[in-house]
Amino acid sequence: MTRPGLPKLIATDLDGTLVRSDDTVSAYTHEVLDRVRSAGIPVVGATGRGPRLTELTRNDIRAADFLVMAGGGRVVDQSDPEGPLVLRDERLSGQVLARLLADLEAAVGPLTVMVEASDEHDAPLWGDYHASWPYQDRFEARSREECLSCDVLKAFARTADHHVDELLAVARTIVPPELATLTQAGLGFIEICPPGVDKSTGLAVVAERLGVDPAEVLVFGDQPNDLPMFGWAGWARVAVANAHPAVRAAADEITLRNDDDGVAVYLDRLLSR
């Protein structure tokens, strides 16, 4: 449960948690996060977005001292006076991914697959077109062979016959954790990340750099890819009201929906008490 006083580090997911359904972050939320920093508490944006979306991410959480991106695979220190410093950059081998996808397809049937391979600004995902993918302006159709020809930050996969939570459960029985980390972020696709990569291990890089114990960290989230940091952080785990049932069940507290600035409302009350 929440401890008295203030945490020493605050990390929040972005999409579905801090960012509203219209893809905006309110002026109120930005103001509250600025007050958090003024209180001497570093702020971390912890997101599944890859480094190709760094500019968008910085705009959505302008107060962030650190960014944990690609679900934990890329960690950036933005507080360094010399400029942004990459503290972690993990990739998944294309050869390993090819083997994992083959094993998955043998069990669940054909997969729609996309990969995030480039960290250039606004670079597209590559792979199989699917109408449900919400970001068609950053997608480029490419063959499976092309997608697996290089190391990737992460891969996305779905089937026509499985709900994403069902596919994730099946995939975890097939893919050993020493080869890849599996999760889902509410987009209808499971996400296949490098082994040992999740938001908790990304946050651990930040905490170690700052000398902060996990017991002193407050986190906010809404989707299963936030569960590792809910299990790692000890000051409090807060879910927005629109969160996935598994995240709500893992939370110490529930705040308002993302569309009602739930993170900012919680932090405003925390700073004011």
Rosetta silent file (secondary structure, phi, psi, omega in degrees, C-alpha in Angstrom):
SEQUENCE: MTRPGLPKLIATDLDGTLVRSDDTVSAYTHEVLDRVRSAGIPVVGATGRGPRLTELTRNDIRAADFLVMAGGGRVVDQSDPEGPLVLRDERLSGQVLARLLADLEAAVGPLTVMVEASDEHDAPLWGDYHASWPYQDRFEARSREECLSCDVLKAFARTADHHVDELLAVARTIVPPELATLTQAGLGFIEICPPGVDKSTGLAVVAERLGVDPAEVLVFGDQPNDLPMFGWAGWARVAVANAHPAVRAAADEITLRNDDDGVAVYLDRLLSR
SCORE:     score description
SCORE:     0.000 S_00000001
   1 L     0.000  166.460 -178.390    0.000    0.000    0.000 S_00000001
   2 L   -59.014  135.671  177.414    0.955    3.650   -0.349 S_00000001
   3 L   -90.345  159.396  175.633    3.631    4.805    2.076 S_00000001
   4 L   -67.433  162.997 -179.842    3.567    8.131    3.922 S_00000001
   5 L    78.469 -152.411 -177.386    5.457   11.060    2.449 S_00000001
   6 L  -121.096  149.398  174.443    6.469   11.184   -1.197 S_00000001
   7 L   -69.577  166.059  178.800    8.065    8.635   -3.523 S_00000001
   8 L   -99.733   -6.902  178.226   11.587    9.241   -4.794 S_00000001
   9 E  -155.931  137.533  178.991   10.786    8.321   -8.407 S_00000001
  10 E  -125.641  127.912  178.336    7.543    8.397  -10.428 S_00000001
  11 E  -125.434  136.727  177.998    7.032    6.465  -13.652 S_00000001
  12 E  -134.153  138.813  166.805    3.952    6.493  -15.840 S_00000001
  13 L   -63.575  161.955 -179.064    2.841    4.682  -18.937 S_00000001
  14 L  -104.685  -77.560 -173.017    1.684    6.985  -21.729 S_00000001
  15 E   -64.238  124.859 -179.514   -0.963    5.650  -24.132 S_00000001
  16 L    85.472   -9.000 -177.799   -4.167    4.824  -22.285 S_00000001
  17 L  -120.849  -66.058  177.623   -2.738    6.114  -19.009 S_00000001
  18 L   -89.553  -39.406 -177.694   -1.320    9.637  -19.284 S_00000001
  19 E   -84.769  135.277 -178.179   -2.387   10.297  -22.889 S_00000001
  20 L   -79.466  171.065 -175.729   -6.112   10.747  -23.495 S_00000001
  21 L   -63.636  -21.380  178.029   -8.181    8.917  -26.113 S_00000001
  22 L   -91.598   15.928  177.119   -7.837   11.860  -28.509 S_00000001
  23 L    67.274   24.583  177.346   -4.020   11.454  -28.383 S_00000001
  24 L  -117.050  161.176  171.801   -3.526   14.629  -26.344 S_00000001
  25 L  -119.843  128.402 -172.997   -2.107   15.399  -22.912 S_00000001
  26 L   -69.785  155.235  174.712   -3.889   18.165  -21.040 S_00000001
  27 H   -60.010  -34.906  177.855   -2.247   21.404  -19.935 S_00000001
  28 H   -61.137  -44.463  179.600   -3.310   20.436  -16.408 S_00000001
  29 H   -63.240  -44.602  177.867   -1.352   17.173  -16.627 S_00000001
  30 H   -59.609  -41.388 -178.455    1.761   18.948  -17.901 S_00000001
  31 H   -64.696  -41.911  179.718    1.460   21.499  -15.063 S_00000001
  32 H   -66.111  -41.667  178.386    1.160   18.813  -12.393 S_00000001
  33 H   -64.305  -35.146  174.686    4.160   16.900  -13.761 S_00000001
  34 H   -63.183  -38.046  177.659    6.170   20.121  -13.702 S_00000001
  35 H   -66.949  -35.683  175.888    5.247   20.482  -10.032 S_00000001
  36 H   -59.608  -47.016  179.344    6.412   16.917   -9.395 S_00000001
  37 H   -64.562  -39.013  178.885    9.815   17.770  -10.830 S_00000001
  38 H   -64.327  -25.431  176.764    9.914   21.017   -8.851 S_00000001
  39 L   -80.191    0.691  177.365    9.368   18.910   -5.725 S_00000001
  40 L    87.002   15.911 -179.627   12.605   17.107   -6.582 S_00000001
  41 L  -104.232  115.530  177.538   11.037   13.877   -7.809 S_00000001
  42 L   -62.603  145.226 -178.730   12.371   12.592  -11.148 S_00000001
  43 E  -113.488  136.471  179.040    9.718   11.659  -13.706 S_00000001
  44 E  -122.305  129.790  168.158    9.978    8.693  -16.093 S_00000001
  45 E   -90.776  116.323 -176.979    7.891    8.070  -19.196 S_00000001
  46 E  -113.895  107.596 -168.314    7.609    4.271  -19.469 S_00000001
  47 L  -136.973  156.023  171.702    6.116    3.301  -22.803 S_00000001
  48 L   -78.346  -13.569  179.514    5.896    0.574  -25.391 S_00000001
  49 L   -58.509  139.570  177.800    6.651    3.165  -28.077 S_00000001
  50 L   -83.001  170.788 -177.419    9.940    2.619  -29.827 S_00000001
  51 H   -62.832  -17.227  175.259   12.711    5.203  -30.225 S_00000001
  52 H   -63.387  -18.627 -179.951   11.366    6.124  -33.670 S_00000001
  53 H  -108.384   26.975 -176.987    8.636    7.939  -31.691 S_00000001
  54 H   -62.251  -43.072 -178.231   10.998    9.763  -29.323 S_00000001
  55 H   -62.440  -45.158  177.104    9.932   13.251  -30.439 S_00000001
  56 H   -60.500  -42.558 -178.176    6.248   12.436  -29.946 S_00000001
  57 H   -65.018  -44.079  178.513    7.024   10.883  -26.579 S_00000001
  58 H   -61.987  -35.140  179.405    9.006   13.885  -25.365 S_00000001
  59 H   -70.228  -34.262 -177.887    6.127   16.151  -26.338 S_00000001
  60 H   -76.585  -25.820  179.268    3.611   13.993  -24.449 S_00000001
  61 L  -137.359   72.789 -172.545    5.662   13.944  -21.238 S_00000001
  62 L   -65.014  -22.573 -178.873    7.762   17.090  -21.360 S_00000001
  63 L   -82.853   -2.840 -172.578    8.689   16.853  -17.672 S_00000001
  64 L   -67.555  129.876  171.990   10.381   13.448  -18.077 S_00000001
  65 L   -83.742  -28.863 -179.591   13.957   13.166  -16.862 S_00000001
  66 E  -136.489  150.834  171.438   14.186    9.652  -18.307 S_00000001
  67 E  -120.128  127.505  169.954   12.402    7.685  -21.030 S_00000001
  68 E  -107.072  107.825 -172.238   11.931    3.927  -20.850 S_00000001
  69 E  -116.111  172.924  179.443   10.895    3.048  -24.391 S_00000001
  70 H    53.454   36.180  179.020   10.230   -0.056  -26.508 S_00000001
  71 H    66.464   20.326  179.463    8.758   -1.712  -23.413 S_00000001
  72 H   115.587   -9.677 -176.109   12.082   -1.402  -21.591 S_00000001
  73 L   -77.015  -24.819  178.182   14.503   -2.087  -24.422 S_00000001
  74 E  -124.122  122.905  177.940   15.648    1.530  -24.856 S_00000001
  75 E  -121.930  128.608 -175.744   16.398    3.703  -21.801 S_00000001
  76 E  -126.039  129.815  172.889   17.381    7.346  -22.240 S_00000001
  77 E   -92.105  111.074 -179.661   18.665    9.825  -19.648 S_00000001
  78 L   -92.965   -2.075 -176.409   17.343   13.217  -20.733 S_00000001
  79 L   -90.734   -8.489 -178.096   18.764   15.059  -17.741 S_00000001
  80 L   -66.348  126.893 -178.227   22.388   14.847  -18.841 S_00000001
  81 L   -63.287  -19.236  178.416   23.669   18.380  -19.587 S_00000001
  82 L   -82.250   -4.367 -178.729   25.620   16.995  -22.555 S_00000001
  83 L   115.928  170.127 -177.619   22.383   15.871  -24.172 S_00000001
  84 L   -53.961  133.834 -177.067   20.264   12.674  -24.172 S_00000001
  85 E  -120.113  121.000  179.038   22.313    9.644  -23.114 S_00000001
  86 E   -78.722  120.010 -178.671   21.268    6.121  -24.113 S_00000001
  87 E   -98.200  -20.127 -179.310   21.643    3.840  -21.091 S_00000001
  88 E  -152.157  138.422  177.759   20.185    0.692  -22.628 S_00000001
  89 E  -150.121   98.432 -176.030   19.600   -0.547  -26.173 S_00000001
  90 L  -107.670  144.603  178.935   18.460   -4.161  -26.551 S_00000001
  91 L  -131.692  157.080  176.292   17.614   -6.001  -29.770 S_00000001
  92 E  -109.000  127.992 -179.075   16.107   -9.348  -30.694 S_00000001
  93 L   -60.717  134.871  176.528   17.935  -11.443  -33.266 S_00000001
  94 H   -61.467  -34.731  178.839   16.069  -11.884  -36.537 S_00000001
  95 H   -67.136  -42.783  177.643   17.150  -15.535  -36.601 S_00000001
  96 H   -64.310  -43.881  179.156   15.773  -16.161  -33.134 S_00000001
  97 H   -60.148  -40.290  179.117   12.544  -14.356  -34.030 S_00000001
  98 H   -59.664  -42.622  179.980   12.152  -16.504  -37.156 S_00000001
  99 H   -66.699  -41.716 -179.914   12.388  -19.657  -35.055 S_00000001
 100 H   -64.203  -42.985  179.823    9.912  -18.370  -32.477 S_00000001
 101 H   -64.039  -38.846  177.996    7.381  -17.365  -35.128 S_00000001
 102 H   -63.243  -41.821  178.789    7.653  -20.776  -36.774 S_00000001
 103 H   -65.587  -40.228  179.012    6.996  -22.493  -33.438 S_00000001
 104 H   -65.403  -45.121 -178.363    4.034  -20.214  -32.761 S_00000001
 105 H   -65.862  -30.191  176.104    2.492  -20.728  -36.187 S_00000001
 106 H   -64.539  -27.819 -177.421    2.819  -24.494  -35.775 S_00000001
 107 H   -94.265  -35.974 -170.968    0.643  -24.181  -32.672 S_00000001
 108 H  -118.975   -4.806 -177.773   -1.866  -21.431  -33.504 S_00000001
 109 L    94.890 -174.834 -174.037   -1.915  -21.126  -37.280 S_00000001
 110 L   -57.904  140.320  178.945   -0.905  -18.254  -39.564 S_00000001
 111 L  -111.586  142.846  163.223    0.194  -15.052  -37.877 S_00000001
 112 E   -86.863  123.650 -172.530   -0.011  -11.455  -38.974 S_00000001
 113 E  -127.524  135.940  170.472    3.454  -10.143  -38.091 S_00000001
 114 E  -129.990  151.933  177.202    5.030   -6.694  -37.955 S_00000001
 115 E  -127.362  149.268  172.611    8.487   -5.738  -36.718 S_00000001
 116 E  -106.149  104.369 -172.368    9.974   -2.551  -35.331 S_00000001
 117 L  -110.366  -29.311 -173.829   13.471   -2.510  -36.782 S_00000001
 118 L  -107.443  143.026  174.866   14.491    1.119  -37.229 S_00000001
 119 L  -105.988   12.944  175.290   14.983    3.809  -34.608 S_00000001
 120 L   -68.373  151.088 -177.044   15.022    6.647  -37.150 S_00000001
 121 L   -53.613  125.113  177.165   12.477    9.428  -36.552 S_00000001
 122 L    59.360   22.133  178.042    8.953    8.343  -37.564 S_00000001
 123 L   -60.646  145.913 -179.788   10.269    5.176  -39.222 S_00000001
 124 L   -81.182  158.754  163.987    7.473    2.754  -40.185 S_00000001
 125 E   -74.598  153.083  176.948    6.851   -0.717  -38.871 S_00000001
 126 E  -111.756  152.262  170.618    7.445   -3.423  -41.476 S_00000001
 127 E   139.651 -142.869 -174.169    5.410   -6.518  -42.200 S_00000001
 128 L   -89.321  131.495  176.678    1.914   -7.785  -42.895 S_00000001
 129 L   -66.826  137.348  169.924   -0.924   -5.308  -43.385 S_00000001
 130 L  -142.869  129.602 -173.567   -3.815   -5.619  -40.944 S_00000001
 131 L   -61.830  -23.864 -176.607   -6.779   -3.264  -40.968 S_00000001
 132 L   -79.389  -14.655 -178.004   -6.998   -3.183  -37.176 S_00000001
 133 L   -66.198  124.146 -169.906   -3.542   -1.663  -36.701 S_00000001
 134 L   -77.284   -9.041 -172.969   -4.265    1.913  -35.539 S_00000001
 135 L  -120.999   62.669 -174.581   -1.159    3.602  -36.962 S_00000001
 136 H   -65.816  -22.786 -178.816   -1.344    2.936  -40.696 S_00000001
 137 H   -72.539  -12.705  177.655    0.602    6.121  -41.511 S_00000001
 138 H  -121.799   50.661  179.632    3.699    4.524  -39.964 S_00000001
 139 E  -137.775  141.280  178.233    3.479    1.115  -41.631 S_00000001
 140 E  -135.893  122.025  179.362    5.243   -0.353  -44.676 S_00000001
 141 E   -67.254  125.743  176.311    4.336   -3.719  -46.189 S_00000001
 142 L  -143.209  156.606 -178.623    7.377   -5.989  -46.401 S_00000001
 143 L   -70.135  158.044  176.914    7.903   -9.724  -46.777 S_00000001
 144 H   -58.284  -39.585  179.814    8.536  -11.942  -43.768 S_00000001
 145 H   -59.967  -43.562  178.413   12.028  -12.605  -45.138 S_00000001
 146 H   -64.850  -40.790 -177.640   12.815   -8.880  -45.185 S_00000001
 147 H   -64.294  -29.928 -176.338   11.406   -8.418  -41.691 S_00000001
 148 L   -99.256    9.359 -176.247   13.623  -11.156  -40.292 S_00000001
 149 L   -82.172   -3.676 -178.102   16.776  -10.101  -42.132 S_00000001
 150 L  -146.511  169.450  173.481   17.992   -7.926  -39.238 S_00000001
 151 L   -71.705  150.233 -176.474   17.782   -7.580  -35.475 S_00000001
 152 E  -128.919  157.046  173.842   14.627   -5.852  -34.230 S_00000001
 153 L   -71.740  -41.695  176.341   13.522   -3.838  -31.230 S_00000001
 154 E  -166.631  166.432  174.274   10.337   -5.901  -31.002 S_00000001
 155 E  -126.201  155.177  178.053    7.804   -7.778  -33.093 S_00000001
 156 E  -120.826  138.732 -179.153    3.994   -7.711  -33.090 S_00000001
 157 E  -145.942  146.542  175.302    1.832  -10.750  -33.896 S_00000001
 158 E  -149.526  162.148  171.758   -1.832  -11.705  -34.004 S_00000001
 159 L  -122.173  166.752  177.913   -4.093  -14.424  -35.369 S_00000001
 160 L   -78.572  -18.194 -167.963   -7.603  -14.290  -36.735 S_00000001
 161 L  -110.151   -1.364 -175.903   -8.832  -16.902  -34.266 S_00000001
 162 L  -125.542  134.459  166.184   -7.451  -15.875  -30.873 S_00000001
 163 L   -63.233  150.262 -174.282   -8.204  -12.990  -28.543 S_00000001
 164 H   -59.516  -37.204  179.283   -4.925  -11.273  -27.740 S_00000001
 165 H   -67.568  -36.699  177.403   -4.953  -12.448  -24.102 S_00000001
 166 H   -66.882  -44.676  179.030   -5.576  -16.022  -25.244 S_00000001
 167 H   -62.026  -40.107  179.263   -2.775  -15.819  -27.810 S_00000001
 168 H   -62.284  -43.030 -179.862   -0.445  -14.394  -25.176 S_00000001
 169 H   -63.502  -42.653  178.414   -1.204  -17.254  -22.781 S_00000001
 170 H   -65.527  -45.432 -177.473   -0.569  -19.856  -25.496 S_00000001
 171 H   -60.530  -35.427 -179.177    2.603  -18.131  -26.685 S_00000001
 172 H   -69.766  -19.528  174.926    4.037  -18.122  -23.173 S_00000001
 173 H   -82.365  -14.430 -175.591    3.754  -21.918  -23.081 S_00000001
 174 H  -104.679  -39.178 -174.129    5.736  -22.143  -26.313 S_00000001
 175 L   -98.448  114.592  179.546    8.354  -19.382  -26.133 S_00000001
 176 L   -69.807  143.267 -176.569   10.875  -19.761  -23.285 S_00000001
 177 L   -62.148  -22.157  178.501   11.670  -16.501  -21.425 S_00000001
 178 L   -74.084  -10.726  177.477   15.382  -16.908  -22.106 S_00000001
 179 L  -102.296  -32.790 -179.340   14.640  -16.398  -25.821 S_00000001
 180 L  -164.797  154.889  172.937   12.069  -13.586  -25.695 S_00000001
 181 E  -102.365  133.238 -177.677    9.754  -11.614  -23.423 S_00000001
 182 E  -114.444  140.878  177.252    6.077  -11.675  -24.386 S_00000001
 183 E  -158.617 -173.131  171.461    3.394   -9.146  -23.487 S_00000001
 184 E  -151.418  150.070 -171.833    0.527   -7.135  -24.939 S_00000001
 185 L  -125.053   23.639  175.252   -0.285   -3.425  -24.783 S_00000001
 186 L    85.483   13.524 -178.319   -3.943   -3.218  -25.760 S_00000001
 187 L  -103.297    2.978 -179.849   -3.420   -3.027  -29.523 S_00000001
 188 L    87.568   -0.192  179.414   -4.750   -6.497  -30.350 S_00000001
 189 L  -120.575  142.712  166.532   -1.258   -7.881  -31.001 S_00000001
 190 E   -76.556  154.953  179.337    1.097   -9.744  -28.703 S_00000001
 191 E  -115.548  131.838 -178.736    4.525   -8.117  -28.479 S_00000001
 192 E  -111.425  110.909 -174.197    7.726  -10.150  -28.726 S_00000001
 193 E  -113.538  165.628  176.428   10.648   -8.353  -27.082 S_00000001
 194 L   -57.683  154.177  179.892   14.274   -9.286  -26.390 S_00000001
 195 L   -61.656  140.557  178.961   14.784  -11.608  -23.412 S_00000001
 196 L    78.572    3.550 -178.043   14.888   -9.822  -20.089 S_00000001
 197 L  -101.975  116.654  168.230   13.263   -6.714  -21.551 S_00000001
 198 L  -155.822  179.369 -175.289   10.195   -5.282  -19.867 S_00000001
 199 H   -66.103  -29.128  179.458    9.289   -2.021  -18.191 S_00000001
 200 H   -69.092  -41.501 -179.845   10.591   -3.189  -14.813 S_00000001
 201 H   -71.464  -30.098  173.650   14.075   -3.968  -16.101 S_00000001
 202 H   -67.616  -44.543  178.077   14.095   -0.654  -17.956 S_00000001
 203 H   -64.650  -32.921  179.224   13.048    1.198  -14.810 S_00000001
 204 H   -61.868  -33.552  176.425   15.688   -0.684  -12.841 S_00000001
 205 H   -62.675  -43.552  178.918   18.339    0.940  -15.053 S_00000001
 206 H   -65.258  -47.684 -177.414   16.960    4.358  -14.109 S_00000001
 207 H   -60.902  -40.593  178.928   16.654    3.514  -10.414 S_00000001
 208 H   -64.594  -40.426 -179.775   20.224    2.238  -10.263 S_00000001
 209 H   -63.614  -34.473 -177.464   21.519    5.387  -11.944 S_00000001
 210 H   -92.289   -9.990 -176.259   19.675    7.537   -9.391 S_00000001
 211 L    71.803   33.889 -178.797   20.357    5.336   -6.377 S_00000001
 212 L  -104.415  134.624  176.701   16.632    4.807   -5.763 S_00000001
 213 L   -79.705  143.962  177.291   15.262    1.617   -4.223 S_00000001
 214 H   -54.222  -29.190  179.390   12.268    0.003   -5.992 S_00000001
 215 H   -66.015  -12.087 -178.039   10.356    0.385   -2.710 S_00000001
 216 H  -105.459   14.616 -174.404   10.533    4.169   -3.258 S_00000001
 217 E  -109.870  132.885  174.922    8.986    4.126   -6.759 S_00000001
 218 E  -105.632  131.972 -178.822    5.399    5.050   -7.697 S_00000001
 219 E  -130.277  152.015  177.391    4.070    3.742  -11.032 S_00000001
 220 E  -126.573  142.646  177.722    0.944    4.231  -13.161 S_00000001
 221 E  -164.255  177.881 -178.460   -0.350    1.961  -15.933 S_00000001
 222 L  -143.439  -16.076 -173.209   -3.250    0.444  -17.839 S_00000001
 223 L  -127.672  165.033 -178.444   -2.180   -2.612  -19.848 S_00000001
 224 H   -55.007  -26.875  177.202   -0.482   -5.991  -19.253 S_00000001
 225 H   -69.987   -7.536  174.266    2.870   -4.604  -20.431 S_00000001
 226 H   -89.951  -12.773 -176.002    2.725   -2.451  -17.267 S_00000001
 227 H   -60.468  -39.373  177.743    2.435   -5.469  -14.953 S_00000001
 228 H   -58.026  -39.847  179.409    6.205   -6.056  -14.626 S_00000001
 229 H   -75.317  -23.871  172.524    6.719   -2.555  -13.240 S_00000001
 230 H   -66.759  -36.263  178.455    3.690   -3.063  -10.963 S_00000001
 231 H   -75.381  -22.664 -175.705    5.459   -6.119   -9.581 S_00000001
 232 H   -91.381  -42.161 -175.065    8.764   -4.252   -9.232 S_00000001
 233 L   -77.128  144.409 -174.215    7.742   -0.883   -7.746 S_00000001
 234 L  -119.267  -13.468 -178.051    6.935   -0.782   -4.052 S_00000001
 235 L   -72.364  -48.883  171.868    5.748    2.698   -3.065 S_00000001
 236 E  -169.858  147.459  175.440    2.442    2.339   -4.904 S_00000001
 237 E  -117.630  117.134 -173.163    1.026    0.792   -8.076 S_00000001
 238 E  -119.679  125.256  176.246   -1.846    2.862   -9.490 S_00000001
 239 E  -101.230  143.757  169.873   -4.121    1.824  -12.351 S_00000001
 240 E   -74.990  157.810 -173.726   -6.331    4.211  -14.289 S_00000001
 241 L   -63.975  -23.114  179.494  -10.032    3.315  -14.183 S_00000001
 242 L   -89.641   12.864 -174.416   -9.980    2.231  -17.843 S_00000001
 243 L   -70.790  158.795  172.736   -7.188   -0.290  -17.224 S_00000001
 244 L   -56.500  144.179 -178.356   -7.142   -3.950  -18.263 S_00000001
 245 H   -53.858  -36.729 -179.465   -8.692   -6.172  -15.539 S_00000001
 246 H   -66.455  -33.225  179.436   -5.328   -7.785  -14.757 S_00000001
 247 H   -74.769  -40.755  176.719   -3.775   -4.369  -14.133 S_00000001
 248 H   -60.582  -40.170 -178.984   -6.663   -3.253  -11.951 S_00000001
 249 H   -66.965  -30.077 -178.127   -6.282   -6.464   -9.934 S_00000001
 250 H   -86.559   -8.721 -173.480   -2.548   -5.830   -9.438 S_00000001
 251 L   -82.668  149.598  170.376   -2.989   -2.199   -8.404 S_00000001
 252 L   -78.461  -33.459 -177.008   -2.891   -0.781   -4.898 S_00000001
 253 E  -143.836  157.016  175.611   -5.198    2.032   -5.972 S_00000001
 254 E  -117.606  127.255  175.380   -7.428    3.018   -8.898 S_00000001
 255 E  -104.000 -174.620 -179.487   -7.437    6.603  -10.122 S_00000001
 256 L   -67.151  169.295  178.855   -9.696    8.273  -12.680 S_00000001
 257 L   -62.533  161.894  174.579   -9.676    7.360  -16.370 S_00000001
 258 H   -59.415  -37.411 -179.115   -6.975    8.647  -18.697 S_00000001
 259 H   -69.954  -14.039  176.755   -9.610   10.875  -20.323 S_00000001
 260 H  -107.423   20.294  177.489  -10.244   12.447  -16.905 S_00000001
 261 L    58.127   44.290 -175.278   -6.525   13.109  -16.246 S_00000001
 262 H   -57.406  -39.940  179.494   -6.383   10.354  -13.638 S_00000001
 263 H   -64.104  -47.485 -178.267   -2.594   10.416  -13.252 S_00000001
 264 H   -64.767  -40.517  178.862   -2.507   14.175  -12.765 S_00000001
 265 H   -61.147  -44.379  178.992   -5.428   14.141  -10.323 S_00000001
 266 H   -61.868  -46.395 -178.019   -3.683   11.497   -8.211 S_00000001
 267 H   -68.746  -36.383  177.823   -0.369   13.381   -8.244 S_00000001
 268 H   -59.786  -46.249  178.438   -2.039   16.709   -7.529 S_00000001
 269 H   -64.893  -39.280 -179.732   -3.626   15.225   -4.398 S_00000001
 270 H   -62.201  -43.957 -178.685   -0.337   13.576   -3.443 S_00000001
 271 H   -71.499  -24.774 -173.896    1.571   16.855   -3.659 S_00000001
 272 H   -89.937  -15.480 -172.693   -1.144   18.740   -1.806 S_00000001
 273 L   -79.780    0.000    0.000   -1.588   16.471    1.205 S_00000001
